[in-house]
Amino acid sequence: MSRKDVLLAGSVERINIPDPVDKLRCPKPSLPRGSVVASHLDIPAQDIVDDSLLDEKRKISRPLLTVLKEMMDVSVLANPLFILVCVANVLGFLALYVPYVYLPNTMESKGIEASKASFAISVIGISNTLGRIVVGAFVDLPWVSSLVVTNLSLVFSGVCVMVFPICQSYAAFITVAVLLGLFVSAYVSLTSIVLVDLLGIDSLTSTFGILVLFRGIASILGPPLAGAVIPDIADSAAGETSASTDISFYMAGSFFVTAGLISELAHVINSLKTKGDKKPKT
């Protein structure tokens, strides 16, 4: 817990670190929470004269309390980029669990056996697991942008969810389920990498903690919200009513796509800011 990158799912080779380490050609297995060159952490407290270094040593000696305090640091909410990321994630997680809840019923309404319909959920999970491995290796390539991959995965996830209602065969449902698992894996697994690319490694703990809080609330609200918009369709011949889940999938898909667009806005703003910082000052 004393490491800055304890929540980072990617390689620390992606992170820009201070020059002294590069000059010494030191390995970068992890980044200390207080500083990159942290030899003073091994010096007894009574022998440290510099107050800032002493304070840093005390923080490192209480890693759990330090991490919890950073997770509750709401000052990051003043950052417009982080607000955009939060909004995008709220929309994404409002949609994320809708297929898991309503897909089996939708497949059964198309005449597919309940056992086969339930297996589609397992297919999403298997595809998601394999996708995280592939995406993790892909994003570690130096020319790949984690933000672009995340944004595309959100849009494609939305397309997959909106395609479910028009599927008619078991093979079609399984194919879309495989693709949804792959695309969602990129969105979920790249969270910490995106936060570091946008906001830096120093704020990862606080941004990740607050983002997970928003995600949790959205996850709870998503399926009930999708159920609330399901209309009752009257069958005049049988004298009964049935519920169509199509609108729930369209709503969830639109949430995914909107989340991707908002996240892309954060990417554009960050790119413009980076270019502006690189321009020579006159």
N, C-alpha and C positions, 0 to 999 in steps of 0.2 A: 504493500500500500504506500510505500515511500517513493514510488516511481511516478513520474509525470505521465508516462505512457501506459499505466496499468490498465486503462480502459481502451487503449488504441488497438483496433483489430488488424491494422496493417503493419507494414515494416517501418521501423524507425529510419531506414535509409532514405525515406521520402521526405524526412523533416530537415529543414535548414537549421543547423546548429552553429554555435559560435566558432570563430576561426581557430582558437587555440587547439581545439580537439582535432580539426582538420590538419593543422600543421604537425601535430604530434602523430597523426595517422593512427589514432587510437580506435579500437573496435567500438561499435555502438550497439551493444546488446540491449540497452535500456537507458532512459534519461532520468537522473535524479530529480525529485520534485523541487528541491531548492536551487540547484545550480548544476551545470554540466560538469565542471571541475570542482568536486566536493571533498577534497582531501581534508578540509578543516573539520569534517564531520567525525573524524577519528581522533581529534584532539580533545582532551578533557575540557569541560566547560570552564573550569577555573583558570585555564591557561589562555582563553580566548579574550582578546582585548576589544576587538571590533564588535560593537553592539549588534550590528546587522547580521554578522556571521553567528553570533551567539543566539540570536532570535531564530535564525534558520535552523541551527542545531536543535533547539528546543522543539521546533515544529516537527522535524524529522523524527525526534524521539517519541512523538505522540502521533504516529501516522494515521490511525483510525479517526481520531478527533479532527485532525487537519483535513482529511478527505471529506468527512461529514460536514464540516464547516464550509468547505469549498462547494459542496453540492447544493448548499442552501444559499449560495451567493447570488441574490437576485439582481445584482447590478448589471449582469450580462443582458438583461431584458431591455436595457437602454440601447443596445446595438441593433440597428435596423436589419442587418443581415441575419442576425439570430432570430429576430421576430418573423422574418419571412420563412426561415427554416422551420420554426415552430408551427406556423400556420399550415405550411405544406405537410408537415408530419401529422398534425391533427386531422386534416382531410384524408391523408393516406391511411391512417389507422381507423378512421370512421368506416373506411371501405374494406380494410384488410380481412376482417373476419366474417363479412357477409357471405362470401362463397362457402366457407366452412359450415355455416349454419343452414343455408337455404339451398345449396346445390343438390343434396340427396333428394329432397322433396321435388325439386324441379325435374330431376331425371326420372323419378318415379311417375310423375305426371305425364311423361313422354312414353310410358310403357316399359321402362327399364326396371328390372328386378331390384328389390331393396338391397340385397347383398352386393350386387354390382355397383349400385349407386353409392353405397358407403365406401367401396374400394376407391372411388375417384378421389376422396379426401386423402387416402393413403398415398395415392399417386402424386398429389400436390406436395405432400410432405417429403416423399422420396426425391422428387425433382428439386425441391427447395434445398435439401441437404447437399445433393451433388452440385447444384448451381452455386452454392456458397464457396465450394472448393475451387471451381473453375473461375468464378468471378474474382476471388481473392488473388489467384495467380495472375489473372489478366490485368487487374488494376495496379499491381505492383510494377508493371512495365512503365518505364520513365515517361513515355509519350502518351499515356492514357490518363484522362481526367476523370477522377472519381465523381465529380459533380455531373458531368455529361452522362456517364454511365447510369448514375442514379436517376437523373431526369428522364432518360429514355426508358428506363425500367418502369418508372411510374406511369408513363404514357402507355406503354405496351401492356402493362398490367391492366390498365383501364380498358383497353381494347379487348383483351381476353375476357374480362368480366362481362362486358356488354355483348360479347358473342355467345355466351352461354345460353341465353334464352332462345336463340335461333338454331341451336344444335338440335338435330332430330335423331341421330344414331348414337349408340354407345361409343363407337370409335371416335366420333367427332367430339364428344364430351371428354374422353380420355386425352385426346390430342391437345385440346385447349387447356385441360388441367395440367398437363406436362409443361406447356409453355408458361402458364400462370405461375407455377412453382419456380421455374427458372428466373422469370422476371422479378418476382417478389424477393427472391433470394438476394439479388443485387441491391434492392432498396433497403432491406433490413440489415444486411451484413456490412454495408459501407457507411453506416451512420457515423461512427467515430472518426473515420478517415475524412469524411466530408466536413465534419466540425473542425478538425485540425487544419484542413486546407483553407477553410473560410476564416476561422477565428484564431488559429494558432494552438500549439500544444499547451501553453500555460493556462488556458481557460477551458481545457477539455473536461476536467472533472465537474466544474460548475455547469457548463453547457449541456453535458451529457446527462447529468442528474436531473436538471429541469426539463430537458426534452423527454426523458423517460416518464416523468410525471405527467406531462401533457399527453404522451402516447397512451399511458394507462387509462386516463380518463376517456380518451377517444375510443379506446378498445371496448370499454364498458358500454358506451353510448351507441356504438355503431350498429350492432345487430338489432337492438330494440327500435332504433330509428328506422332501420330498413323494414322491420315488421310493421311499424306504424303506417307506412305508406302503401302497404299491400291492400289492394281493393278486393272486395267480395264480388264475384261474378255470378249472376243468377243463371241457373239452367232451367229454363221454362218447361222443357220437356220432362225432366226428372223432378221438377219442383224442389230443387236443392240449390245451395250456393257453394261455390268453391273459391279458393283464394289463388290469385295468380301472382307469382313472385317475380315476374319479368321486370316490373318497375323498380324493384329493389336492386336488381342487378344493373339496370341502367343508371340508377342513382349512384350506386357504389362505383361504377365505371367512370362516371362524370367526376366523382370526387378524386379518383386516382389521376385522371387527366389534368384536372385543375391543380392538383398538388404538384404535378410535373411542371406545369407552366409557371407556377409561383416559384418553385425551386430554381427553374431556369432564369427567372428574373434575378434571383439572388446571385446566380452565376455571372450574369451579365454585369450587374453592379460591381461585383468583386473584380471582374476582369478590367472594367473601366478604372476602378480605383487602383489596381495594380499597375496599369499602364501609366496612370497619372503620377504615381509615386516614382516610376522609373525615369520620367522625363527630367532632364537636367534643369536645375533651378538657375534662373538668370538674375 
